[in-house]
Amino acid sequence: MKSAIAITSEIDDIQQCIDELTQQISTGLQYSKKSFGILFCDADIDVAALSGGLHEKMGLEILGLTTTATVERHSGYNGMGAVLCILTGDDIDFAIGVTGDLDASDYAGRIHEAYALARGKLSDDPKLIFLLAPYCHDLTSDNYSNELDLVSGGVPVFGGVATDHYDMQYQKTFLSGTSYERGIVFLLLGGNIHPVFAMEQDFSDAIGRKGVVAKSDGNQVYRVGEQSFKGFLASFGPVPADSDVIYFYQSTPFVLELPDNAEDEQPTVRALLSIDHDTEAGGFLSHIPEKTSISLHMFKKENIFTSCDKTFEALTGRMRKNLDYNYSLLLIASCNARHLLMGDDKNIEARIITEKLRDFPASLNALGFYGLGEICPTRLNSAGRAKGRFHNYSIVVCAI
């Protein structure tokens, strides 16, 4: 499999954007039997028009999502515009699934139907599910990866959640001319690929004591031990009077040990989204089951550096073990909280990526986005199966 990257800063003139991207690809890639495109772009772009125009001009399926910014191996951090990656190969197989806009009452059935339809187009089981998900206030984002994990029988799920410029209302996923505010788009990729994953956390010591979730419902945590969630939160310091608190706690994530975590599996991390001052419950970006161990930690700029460095060190080590396989692309998802905490130095992760890939050929591309959540397996079993966990505050990477 081979890949090629095209980048434009144009966000207003769709035709110019299309022309710039297609011209760059045409000069750097010859198509093989199977080809498709992945597009990450600014939320201010008409993504239906852009992906539809690329689909028409290139004759390829183009899937993607909106993002705050992108990161790419050769150009670094890109705060505006669009980045297109084309993948092509004679020995790969792929199919794209799409649910259409989802409702909380029937999302599971719709995801299963979309998977069955896409799976029917492949000659063998996929080795990777690349998931592009929307942010929906009434659907926690881990619902999507959990259902794909269930219906696929444990095929590794990797991806992330679309975002905008911190408004949390203009983000979209899209596929070849159609955009979705509440729909997931996913890629099933099989054939001669050997995906490897990495996510390495780095946090300060816990602030105060650790608690255990005693009562929860979906993403709402009502009690931690004998206290209400609000009471538990107050033990760390003053609780904001606001209901929407995601930006109050952007540098203090909650680190969780889920009841079904394996012994050697990393903890997951969650962002606190809201506080219901009547019920004293805390609302998170994803499901938090009862009996989860929960603790509050500090997350600073140096943690961004260390976690990114450790993640790419782990990934490149795993890539080097597959001596007979030439990797073509690294897919990266990083958290909006990391993007915010970088302040004016937005190239922190881009510099690390460039450094860690210095010994790899220039043809190995790396492409990533900043979003409202990251999805990555944290532990593969001996059969190569893995549960794709939903994370916040993380940088996750997959090599294909």
N, C-alpha and C positions, 0 to 999 in steps of 0.2 A: 504494500500500500504506500502511496505517495500523497503528499499534501502541498498546498500552496496557499499563501496568505496575501490578501489585498486590504489596504487601509485607505480611508478617506475621512477628511474632516468636514466634508460637505453635509449639511443637514437640511437645507432649505430647498435646493433644486434636486428633485428626485432623479431626473434624467441624467444630470451631471454626476450624481452619486453612482448611479448604475454604470455609466460609461467609464468612470474612473476605476471602479472595482473590476469590471469585466476586462478592461484593457490590461490591468496588472496581472490578472490570472492568465490571460491568453499568452503572455510573454514568458511565463514561467512554468507551464504545466502541459503535458500531453495526457489526454484522457485514456483510461483503460476501459475495461468492460463495464464496471460498476462505478458510478460517481454520484456524489451528493454534496450539498453545501451547508455549512453552519454559519449563522450570522448573528453577531452581537452588536446592538446599536443603541444610540441615544433614544430616550423615551420621547423626545420632541419630534422624531422622524415619523412620517406616515409609513409604518412598518408593513401594512398591507400592500401599499403601492410599491414600496421598495422590494420586498420579497417577491411580489408578483412580477415586477419588471425583470428582476434577475432570473426568475424561473423561466419567463418567456424568452429572454435573450440567450440564456445559457442552455436551456433545455434540461435543467436539473431541478430536483426537489431542493428547496431551501427552507430549513427550519431554524428557529432562533427565538431570542427574547430581548426585551429592552433592559438596559442597565444604566447605572450611574456613570460608569467608566469601564474601560477595558485595559488589559495588560497583555503585551505581546513580546516575544523574545527579542526581536531585533529592533523594534521601535520604542519599546518601553511602555510607559504609562500613557494612555490616550484618554483625555477627559471629555472628548466630544467626537461625534461622528459615528462611523461604522467600521467593523472589521469582519471580513468574510474569509472563511477557510473552505477550500474545496478538497475533498478526499477522493481518491480514485485508486482502483486496484482490480487486477484480474482474478484474484483469489479471495476476495471478500464477498460477503452477502449482507444485504441490509433491507430493512423495511421500516416505514415510518407509521406510527400510530397517533391518532388525535381523537380526543373525546368530544370536542365541541364544548361550549360553556357548561359548567357543572353546577348542579344544585346539591345542597347538603343532603337531601333526602334520597338521592339515587346515584351519588358519585361512584360508589363501589361497583355497582353493576355496569356503569358506563365505562369505567376503566377496564374491567374484565372483558367487555365486549370489544373495546378498541384493541386490547392486547391480542385476543383470539384472532381478530381480523388481520392484524399485522403479522402475527406468528404464522398464519396460514400462507403467507407469501414467501417464507423461508424454507429451504430444503432441510435445515437442521436447527437444533436449538441455538438461540443466540448466546454469545459469551459476555455480552455487555448490554445493559439498558442505559442509554443516555437520556436523562429526564429533564425537561424544561417545564417548570411549573409556575402557576400564577400565585400571587398573594391574594387570598380571600379571607375576610375577617371571620366568616362563619365556617371555614374549613381549615383545620390545621394542616400545615404543609407535610407533616409526616404521614398523613393519610394516603397521599399519592404513592410514596415509595413503599409503604407497607402493603398496599394492594397489589402493586406490581411485583413485589417480593413474593406475595402469596400466590398470585395467579401464574407466575413464571416458574415456581418451584425453587426459588433461591438464586436466580440469575443476578449477578452483582448489579446494583442500581447506583448510578453516579449522576450528579447534575446539580441543579440549584433553582432558586426562585427569582423570578423577574422583579425588577424594581424600576423606580423612576428617580427623580432628584429629591428624594426624601419626603415627597408628598403622600406616598403610599396610596395613590388612586389612579395613576396614569400608566402603570406597568402593563405589559402585554406579552403573550407568547404569540407565535405566528408560524404559518406554514404556507409557502408558495402562493401568496396573494390573499390569504385570509388571516385575520388577527383575532385573538381571543382575550377577553378580560378575565375569564374564569375557566379557561380550558388548558389541559396539559397536552404537550406535544412530546413524543418520545421516539427515540431511534433504537431499533433492535439491530445490533451489529454482530455478525458472525463470520465464519470462514477462518482464514489464516490470520488470526489476531491473538495476542497474548497480553491482555490488559493487566496492568499492575497499578496499585493505588497507594496513596500515602496521605496521612493526616496526623500531625504531631502537635499536641497542645503544649502551651506554656503559660502558666499563671503564677501569681503570687500565692503565698499561703492563704488559707481561708481566713476571712474576717469573722471573728466570733465563732460561735459553736455551729456544728453541723446538726441538721434536723432530718426527720423522716416524715414524708407526706402521709398524713393519716386520713385525709378525705380530699378527693378530687373528682372532677367530671370533665373528661376531655382535656382542654387546655386550661381549665379553671382549677386552681388549687385553693381549697377552703381552709384546711387545717394542716399545720405542721406540728407534730407531737400534740401537746395539749393546748396549743395556741391557735388563734386564727392566723391566716397567712399574713394579714396586715400587722398583727401583733408580733409575729416572728420577724417581719421586716423591720419593725420599729426597734427591735433589739440591736440593730446595727446602726441606727441613727434616725433622724427625723424623716417621716414619710410625707411625700408631696401631697398637697391638697387636690391636685389635678387627678383626673381619671386616666388620661393617656400619659404614660410615664416612660415610654421607651427611651427617650433621649435623656431623662434624668439618670438612667442606670446604664448608659452606653459604655461606661468604663468599669462597671461592676457586674459581670455576668454571674449566672448561677451554674455551678458545676454539679452534674447529676450522676449518680450511679444507679442505673435502671435495674429493676428486679430481674430482668432477663439478661443482663450483661454477663458475658463469659469472664472467667477469672483473669484472662490475659487481654481483655478488651479495654480500650481507653474509655474514660468517662465521656459523656456527651455534655454539651454546653447549651444553655437556653437564655434567651433574652426575655426580660419581663416587659410585657406590652402595656398592661393596664392594671388598675386597682379599682375594684368595686367597693366604694366606701360604705355602702349599705350592708352588703354581705361579708365584707372584709376579705374577699377572695382576690387572688392575683391571677391575671390572664397572661399566658405565655404564647409564643408563636407556634407551639406544637403541644401535642398530648403529653401529659405528665401523669403516669399511673401512680396509684397508691403504693406505699412501701418503697418509693424512690428515696434514696438518700440525697439531700440537697444542701449545698453550702454556697455562700457568697464569696467571691474572690475579686481582687483587683486585676485589671487588665490595662497595661500601659504600652507606650510606644516600643519600649525594649522587648516586650512580650511579642509584639508583631514581628520584630526582627528575628527573635530566637525561634519562634514557632515556624516561621517560613523557612528559615535556614535548616532546621531539623527535618521539616517535611520534605524538602527537595534533596537533602542528603539521603533520607530513607528511600525516596523514589528512585534516584539514580542508582543506588546500590541494588535495588530490585531489578532495574532494567539491565544492569550489567550481568546479572545471573543468567539472563536469556541470551546466551552468546550467539545462537544461530538465528536470531530474529532482529531485524532492523526496525526500530521504532520510528514512526513518522510524525506523531503529534502528541503533545501534552495538552490535555483539557484541564482548565483551572477554574475553580469557583472560590471567590473570597468574599468575606462578609462586609456589608456596608458599615458596620461598627468599626472595623479595621480601617476602612477608607476614611471615616471621620477622624479617628484618633491619629492618623498620620499627619493631620494638620497641613502645613504647607509643603511637606516633603512626601509627595505622593509616589515617588519612585522607589520607596523602600523595597517593596516586594519585587519590582521590576529589576532592580540591581542584583538582588539575590538570585533571581531566576537566570539572569545573564551569566553570573559568576558560576553557578552550579552546573550550567550547561556548556562551559567553556571548552571541555574536552570532547564534546559531541559534535558531529558534523553540522554545518550551517543548514542543511536540509531538514534537520529535526526542528519542527515548528512548535511553538508554545503559545497558546491563546486562552485568555481568561476574562471573566467578568466579575463585577461586584454586585451582590444581590442580597435579598432578604432571607437568606438561609442557604446552607450547603448540604448536599447529600452525598455520602461516601461510605463505603464499607470500612469498618475499623478492625475487622478480623476475617480472614478467609479460612475456611476449613480445608481438610485434606482433599476434598472433592472439588475445590475451587468455587464453592458456593459461599455466599456472603449476604448478610442482611445490610442493605443500604440505610444507614442511620442518618437522621436529620440533625444538623448542627447549626449553631450560631457562633459568631466570633472566630471562626476557623478559616483556614485556607486548606482546600482539598485539591488533590491533583490525581489525574488518571493518564497513564501513558498507553497509547495504542499504536 
